[in-house]
Amino acid sequence: MISIEHDFGATVITLTDEGGTWLQEDITIQAFEDCYTVEQLDPRTDRVQKITFSPQQLRDLAAALSLPEGVYRLSQPKG
């Protein structure tokens, strides 16, 4: 399940795992103007783990999901 909310200054996307028997905690993605954050509760420590991506890093991650093994440098579109 996916939920999308527009808060002041950010778009918040929550991904809920509805897969198999080994369900993971919800993932929350916050899209700000200058960065994206990904948060997930670690049930072992009861702490939220947070990763911050620049817009370039997130673009590279999205592209990497469909590329074969290797090392790449993505170029910016001209225009």
C-alpha positions as CSV (number, residue, x, y, z in Angstrom):
1,M,0.0,0.0,0.0
2,I,1.2,3.5,-0.8
3,S,0.0,6.8,0.8
4,I,0.9,10.2,-0.5
5,E,0.4,13.4,1.5
6,H,1.4,17.0,0.6
7,D,2.6,18.7,3.8
8,F,4.0,22.2,4.1
9,G,7.4,22.1,2.3
10,A,7.4,18.4,1.5
11,T,5.6,15.6,-0.2
12,V,5.4,12.5,2.1
13,I,5.1,9.0,0.7
14,T,4.6,6.0,3.0
15,L,5.2,2.5,1.7
16,T,3.5,-0.3,3.7
17,D,4.8,-3.8,3.2
18,E,2.0,-6.2,2.4
19,G,4.2,-9.0,1.0
20,G,5.0,-12.4,2.4
21,T,5.4,-13.6,6.0
22,W,8.5,-11.5,6.8
23,L,7.0,-8.1,6.7
24,Q,9.2,-5.0,7.0
25,E,8.4,-1.8,8.8
26,D,6.8,1.1,6.9
27,I,9.2,3.2,4.9
28,T,8.5,7.0,4.8
29,I,10.0,9.1,2.0
30,Q,9.9,12.9,2.3
31,A,10.6,14.9,-0.9
32,F,11.9,18.4,-0.1
33,E,13.0,21.0,-2.7
34,D,16.7,20.3,-2.1
35,C,16.8,16.6,-0.8
36,Y,14.9,13.4,-0.2
37,T,14.8,11.5,3.1
38,V,14.0,7.9,3.6
39,E,13.1,6.7,7.1
40,Q,12.3,3.3,8.6
41,L,11.9,2.1,12.2
42,D,14.5,-0.4,13.3
43,P,12.6,-2.7,15.6
44,R,15.8,-4.1,17.1
45,T,16.8,-0.7,18.5
46,D,13.4,1.0,18.4
47,R,15.0,3.9,16.6
48,V,14.2,5.4,13.2
49,Q,17.0,5.1,10.7
50,K,17.2,8.0,8.2
51,I,19.0,8.3,4.9
52,T,19.2,11.6,3.0
53,F,19.6,11.7,-0.8
54,S,20.4,14.7,-3.0
55,P,18.2,15.0,-6.1
56,Q,21.1,13.7,-8.2
57,Q,21.6,10.6,-6.0
58,L,17.9,9.7,-6.2
59,R,17.9,10.1,-10.0
60,D,21.0,7.8,-10.1
61,L,19.3,5.2,-7.8
62,A,16.1,5.2,-10.0
63,A,18.2,4.7,-13.1
64,A,20.4,1.9,-11.4
65,L,17.3,-0.2,-10.8
66,S,17.0,-1.0,-14.5
67,L,20.8,-1.2,-15.4
68,P,23.0,-4.3,-15.6
69,E,26.0,-4.7,-13.3
70,G,28.7,-2.1,-14.0
71,V,29.9,1.4,-13.2
72,Y,28.0,4.3,-14.7
73,R,28.0,8.1,-14.8
74,L,24.7,9.6,-15.9
75,S,24.8,12.8,-17.8
76,Q,22.4,15.7,-17.3
77,P,19.9,16.3,-20.1
78,K,20.9,19.3,-22.2
79,G,18.4,22.1,-22.6
